[in-house]
Amino acid sequence: MWKDYSVSYIKNNRSSSVSVLAAAFISALLLSLLCGEFYNLWNYEIERIEQEEGGWQSRIAGDFQDGVPESITNFATVKDALINERESSEQETVIDLYFHSMKDALTDTPQIAELAGASPEAITYHYNLLAMYFIRDPSDPAPRLTFPLLLFIGAMASFSLIMIIHNSFAMSMNTRIHQFGIFSSIGATPKQIRTCLLQEAAALCAIPILAGNFFGIGLSFAITYLTNVLGKDIPGRHEAVFTYHPVVFLTALIITIITIWISAWLPARKLSKLTPLEAVKTAGGLQLKRKKNSPLLTLLFGAEGELAGNALKAQRKALRAASLSLIFSFLAFTMMQCFFTLSGISTRETYFVRYMNVWDIMATVKNEEIDSFEETRQIQELSGIESAVVYQKAVAKRVITDEEMTDDMRSFGGFDHASPNYVARTDEGWMVNVPIIILDDNSFLAYCEQIGIDPQLHGAIILNQIRDVTNPDFRHPVYMPYINETGDTSILRQAGKEEITAEIPVLAYTSQVPVLREEYATLDFYELVHFLPVSLWKEIKGQIGGTDKDLYIRVRGMGNVTLEELNQLEDEMDLLLGQTYEMVMENRIQEKELNDKQIQGMMTVFGSFCVLLAIIGISNVFSNTLAFVRQRKREFAQYLSVGLTPEGIRKMFCIEALVIAGRPVLITLPLAVLAMGAMLRASYLEVGLFLSEAPLLPIAAFMLAIWVFVALAYYLGWRNVQKISLVEVLRDDTMM
């Protein structure tokens, strides 16, 4: 009987059934698409990290002359242990560890290092890769919040999709409490009614759920393919391979089925707690209460505003998911646009504009020492090059005594604000870090001329400036002299073995730096930078050591070079060095274009999620509006019977649409202004500069799209309301 009744009801109530069918299909499609896109994004990011940085989970560096120790290979949780030839050197061997379970990397690596005789300081964890599996080490300083943020957005979107199914189904079922109350009064049990509702849910939603999931998979594949087509010319990007794990499909399917089951079960549970008399008395429409009116809408729009506010508050539970989706999508889109605009301005001002006249090509020569590099002169004599500097970086230590500190430095507390990670107090004074920039001899002589001293190669030039660390404005730092310019020599110490020293002459103290794409004292404000010629470095290298594995070549082209000219220079450098050295080159113009494309790509990804959230919210508005029309026919008929005109009902609909579409704007804009104010304050960027490039047009377009689609949903609802027959609605409709 109940099966026959369910089939009969579905056939005779097509409008109600169609809303449930559409909600189930759209929600299943979007949920499948969302899960698929997140899985592919996660998988792509892992592939990128493994290609660029390797798939190891932890590393141990030490003096392993006989290869990988058996204590490592025999450790139970270790899947594989390989020597990293690229990172290893004559002094130490680096072993990459791979575990059967990644979570064991953080817990077992210290034990493995102890068994192998390595110190805890020799351990390195692959935080980027581990974070993608949500394995976090409290000692990792980086927040790594991008993917958790995306996952949070995905969870919010999934919840909104679930609410679409639940609300559409619950609204359809709640209209029938009156009807099932009659069945209950003639002997139907809650179990029988629940069975009826679940049968209807299965009959209505089985095909839409499966079809939606498969369409979602196809759409996810299409998006991946389109992404590869649009991003094929982006340097450094590898092609995304579409993958869809069965667990992802089952997850989306099970979530949808559970949601529909709960949505069908809740009305039956509610009905089981009602007496037949209470159920029969329930009209099934909106339960409007006199106390639920809105004074503001009444003041602005009169009686129609009061009625609209009453109706909105009666629908607030059903519209909650739609409101949250619209608010969250508009807020996320606005914040994304403002954040990337702010980030773009900051990157341009601090990187591309700041270093625009400093470099055109940067080449990194892997695993090469500057004192054995013999092609310096050939590079500097290439046609089309204004200047080329070959340099390498090293690190040493130096003690600064109290007498050497300038009065300006004492004025802000001297070393009182220094972190023990960078500065150590000793009996002689303060032990600070000394970054050493080793320049080729020709470039060092040019640097001497730049600062106005006699060109010579038998000493060092010291960058004698320190930032006022009490001033937090990093964008407009205040510099002052670091040490007194009285010393003719500088005693450098080997990092880690400070008892080994080398005394070198000081040619000059200066606040000018050579024309290099380098920043100094950004993290450690107390470092004392030394610039040395390579000929002097050869003499003290044995005592100081500490050089980087790579050397760098900074090239400036002639005048306003074009991308084609820089590409030609790269080809010439590759022809000269590519056969002998492993080399990576960067092109300034190409880097700028790549940076712009990456920002656009990230904005597209984040924007897609924001649009998806907006679609979810708008879908919920459509679902609620169209489903509520049937519920509200009695309400509108009552209004018409007491003299309210169809124009008044249309005005009610306009007011409801205005409130639903306007609420995200009223909530978002103040929050966005406060958030951007905090960002501007934290970044010390001028408000006027940001306002001149504020993304007002895309934000306005997104806001307008929300208004248009909400208005469309209510317009379609109004078209159905126009067909109301006053006599037909007001008569007794206990049997549907």
JOWO-V560356 format. One record per helix or strand. SS is the DSSP state (h for helix, s for strand). FROM is the first residue (numbers start at 1). TO is the last residue. Records with the same first field share a line. If there is no record, write none. Layout:
# JOWO-V560356
SS=FROM-TO  FROM-TO
This chain:
# JOWO-V560356
h=2-12  14-53  70-73  104-116  120-122  127-132  146-174  177-185  190-230  246-272  276-281  290-292  295-301  303-314  316-352  370-372  376-380  402-404  407-411  441-451  534-544  563-577  588-631  633-641  646-683  687-692  696-721  726-730
s=58-62  78-83  93-99  123-125  361-365  385-400  405-405  424-425  430-439  460-463  466-467  479-480  483-483  489-494  497-510  530-533  547-557  583-587
